[in-house]
Amino acid sequence: MSSRPQTGKTISNPVIPGFHPDPSICRVGEDYYLACSSFEYFPGVPLFHSRDLVHWAQIGNALDRPAQLRLPLGAPSSGGIYAPTLRHHDGRFWLIVTNVSGDGNLLFTATDPAGPWSDPIRLTGVHGIDPDLAWDEDGNCWCTVAGVSQFRIDPHTGETFGPPRRLWSGGPGAKAPEAPHLYRIGDYWYLLIAEGGTERCHGVSIARGRTPGGPFEPCPDNPVLTHRGTEHPIQNTGHADLVQAPDGSWWMVLLGVRPGGGTPGWHVLGRETFLVPVEWVDGWPVVGELSTDLPAPPWPLQPHTAVPGLDDFDFSDLAPYWVSPRRRSPEDCTTKERPGRLTLRARGGSLDDTDVTFVGRRQQHLSCRARALIDVAEGSGGLAVRLDERHHYDIEASPGEVRVRARIGPSNTVVASRPVPPGPVVLRIEVTAVQTVNDARTGPDTVSLGVEEPDGTFVELTSLDGRYLSTEVAGGFTGRVIGMFAATGSVHFDWFDYEPIGD
Ligand code: 6LW
């Protein structure tokens, strides 16, 4: 494609690996900000900052107070917070999301995207997921939702004016027109949408019109991006947002998945955020080739200091990448009880329940290792790889014993156990992506669970097929989260270490 300067270097895509779907991006001067969906997890809506579109650092979570993220304890996994739109307008940041488990469409504002974000403004008259925000030259604020329809709103009060109007809804026969984003670019208003559903048929299409309400003329080359029906290693590509760099070039962020193993291919990290360049030809965007090894943008790259994989819980506030299903209370999860340690107190539920004391981080690499030093003198708990309540593998320690439990759909089985000496124990989980697909039934990876000897030797209790912790098996919209839990009493974690293996 075209005249874009090439540096000969490549960057690795996804730019934000792990369960970070539905990216929405905006730029203010030299700074880019990006928000993702978070579903049942608290805190919600992770926010990232970058100066080069390639390296992203998490600067917080927009919804980090219970009043902003009201999730009933029974809220299903893959419920909760869907599809943000992040914009900068009139000197502030605006974030709009849907809480499908209760409060509907909600708008938040902040002067600093790292927070604090306001309490929610409820948009009780706006029905539909994936809300977008755009302002026209007359100062009208338009909220466009999946379907696709559009409401005029007062973003300060949440008031809706008049009935919604129906807009262009994608190609004939394509299901799930969603993820609308509306932009004023040159003489046109562009309406970008996803269609085909968030699975293998996902794609991105666009139309343009002279007003924010259309009429819209579809791009003759729709879909402008899809990997449906291909062997491409990045699948399910869609749900995109556009941004212009200071040099005038255009870029798209989108979600995609990396399936592994044989047939049908299982993706285990959830939907991840990818970057791809965009050129404009005859007033339409032409999306460049999306790959895991993308030609680097022409500007100097600005790597952030890598996020340390080791957390020794020396700070009283948990780093922003730690998340918990539905809620986290200072009584059940604290670094203040024993400074330098994370104390988790069981709430009565197990990982099979919607109310459990679990603190985890997204699995962000196809192969990785997680380790933690746990003291179980006052209870029992351990490490788990969690997709949802019905799909998780755990290694649980209690005084004198460790056991591995596999929850797969309706079955919950202790698959291995072993005595251990009294005192703190290092638990370890290793995820190894399959490199060679021996036959069509080969799974995507293996998950090995065990303990570490004082000399660092890994004593594996068992190794399990990772396909059962994939979206193709479990369903839903999330990805794996690896973390610590309390099963009974109180447990204390001295440190937790996560490291990629290989990639
Ligand atoms: C989201 C919809 C989608 O609201 O999946 O991929 C839904 N796109 O736009 C959940 O993320």
Boltz pocket constraint, residues with backbone or C-beta under 6 A from the ligand:
constraints:
  - pocket:
      binder: B
      contacts: [[A, 21], [A, 22], [A, 37], [A, 82], [A, 83], [A, 129], [A, 130], [A, 178], [A, 179], [A, 194], [A, 197], [A, 198], [A, 238], [A, 239], [A, 255], [A, 477]]
      max_distance: 6.0
